[in-house]
Amino acid sequence: MDITDGLYAVEGDFVPVLQDVIPDATIEFFTVMYMFGFPYLLVTAPILYFLSTSQRHLKELLVAYLLNYVIGAICYTLFIAYGPRNHLSSVDGLMYEFYPQTQDLTAAVSANTDVFPSLHTSLAVVVLVFAWRSRKEYPRWFPLAAFVVTSVVISTMYLGIHWALDIVAGAVLGVGSVYIAEWIVKRTERESGQAPNPGEDGIPSDVSD
């Protein structure tokens, strides 16, 4: 089912207006955020939680990643949607126009119709939620993650790749997948008889806040 017209009917010219408002001088910055900031988030988070004293965050993070890709693949099969740059003459594919070499790389991992929801947004939001949850253990990680996540999300629209509604759907998927992952990990540990680590499941740790 092609929902492209429906997406445009709901949000209108938000993306072309965004491109008009944001200065052209930021194209390189947002391209870097889209191409490199996003994988930086995905790789850094599991490394941090692998090194953590508790493995709970790592388990939930990896399950949330998997849920995003599975649900995203289902949505991409059910909903055909083209991004603003492919649907509106008023929207420029800025990244591909200024850095055409990036088109081959992105085409290798996604199709033009892989739009609703935005997995860049959903996975970035997953990382942000875990960064917030682990802010006491990694106090510098949350503000850094928040900056990169915000930049990545804006870049998906500014570069003409996603609609604003893709971002909203991606954010909902990201937050929802975190809570589902938490439930799955808790249930799995319960069934396997694995005792929770101190500080998990509401059990206070020996270290006070």
N, C-alpha and C positions, 0 to 999 in steps of 0.2 A: 504494500500500500504506500503510495507516494504522498508524503505529508508536507512536502516543501511549500506548496501554496498556503497550506494551513498555518505553518510557522510564520510565514511572512504576513498573513492576514492578521495574526494576533499581535505581533510586535512591530510591524511596519518598518520604518526606515531607521531603526535604532542603530544598526551597524554602519550604514553610510554616514549618519550624523557623527558617530564615534570617530570614524576615519577623518572627518572634516575637523573635528575639535582637537584631536591629538596631533601635535606637530610632526612633520615628516622626518625631523631629525631623530626621532625615537625609533625609526624602523629597524635600525641595526640592533638596538637594545632589545626590542620585543622579539626579533628573530632569534637572537641568542637565548632569550628566556624560553621561547617555544622549542627550540632545537636542543638546547643543552641544559637549561634550568630544570626542565621537566625530568629528564633522566637523572639529573643530580639528586632530585628529591627522592626518586624511586630507589636509587642505589644507597644513598646515605642513610635513610631511615632504617633499613634492615641491618646495616653494619652497626649502627649505634645500639640497636636493641639486642643484637647478637653479643655485644660486649657488656650488656647490662647485667646487673646482679640477678635479675629475674628474666625468665624467658617468656613470660606471659605476653608482653607487648609484641615480641617477635612472632609468636604463634598467631596472634590475632591479626597482626599486620599482613602476614603472608596469606591467611585465609581471606582477608578483605580484598587483597589484590586479586586473588583467584575469582572471588565472587564478582568483582567488577568486570573482569574479562568475559566470564561466562554470561552474565546478564547483558553486558554490552553486545556480545556476539548475537544473542537472541534478539535484542532490539534492532540491531542492524539488519537482521534477516526479516523481521516483521515490518519495520518502518524504513522505507526508502526516502532519503532526504538529501538534497544537495545544499551545500553551504552557500552563503551570500555571494561569494565571488563567482560561483557558477550559475547563480540564479538572477542576480541583479546587475545590470550594466553600470549602475551607479556605485558599485563596490569594486575596488581594485584588489587583486591578489598580490598585495604588496611584497610579501616575502619572496614569491616566485618571480615577480618582476625585477626586483633588485638583486636577488640571489637565486637565479634559475637552477643552480646546481642542487638546491635543496629539494626540488621537485622530484628528482629521481629517488632520493632517499625516503621521502614521505610516501611516495607511490609504492615503494617496496613493502611498506608495513601497513598501509591502509588504502581503502578505495575512496573515491569522491563522495560516495553515499554513506560513508561511516561518520555520520554527523550527530544523530540523535540517539542517546545523549552524548555529551562530550566526555570521553574517557580521560582526556588531559585534565579536565576539571575534576572528575570524580576521584581519580587516583591522587591528584594533588590535594584534594580536600581530605582524603583518607590520611595522608601524611600529616596534614595540619592538625587533624583531630588527635592523632597520636602524639604529635609534638606538644600539644596543649596538655594532654594527660601526663606526659613525662617531663613537664617543665621544671619540676623540683629537682629531678635528677640531671637534666640537661637544660639549665636556665637560658643558655645562649641559643639553643636550637630552635625554640619556638619563635622568637622574633625574626631569626634568619629564614626559617621555613615560611613564616607569614608573608615576608617580603617577596620571596620567590614564588610562592603560590599565587599571591595577588597579581604579580607580573605575568605569570603563565596564563592565568584566567583572562586577564585583559588582552593578552597577545592573541588568544584564539579568536576573539571578536575583531580586534583592530586589524589583524592580518587578513580578515575576510574569510576565515575558515569555518567559524561556527556562528550560529544565531544565539541571541541572548537566551532564548528558551532552551537551547542545548546546554547552556551553562547552568540554568536552574535545574534541569533534569539531572545533569551530572552531579551537582551539589547534593541533591536528594539521594541519588544512588550512592555517593561517597559516604554520607552520614549513615544511611541505612545499612550499608555493607559492614560498617564498623560494628554496629550493634548486633547484626546477625552473626558476624565473626566472633564476637564476644560470647554470644549464646552457644555457638557451636563448640568453641574451645572449652568453655565451662562444662558443657554436657559431656564432651569427650573425656575430659579429665575425671569427671565424676564416675563415669562408667568404667574407666580403667583403674579406678581406685587411687588415682594420683592425688596426693594432698596438696592443697594450694600453698604457695610460698607466702612467707610473712608479708603482710601488707596487701595481699590479694583477697578478693571476695569479701572485703569489709573487715578482714582480720588485721588488727593493728600490728605494725612492726615494732621492733625494739627501739628504733630510732625515732625520736620525737620530731615533729615538724619545726 
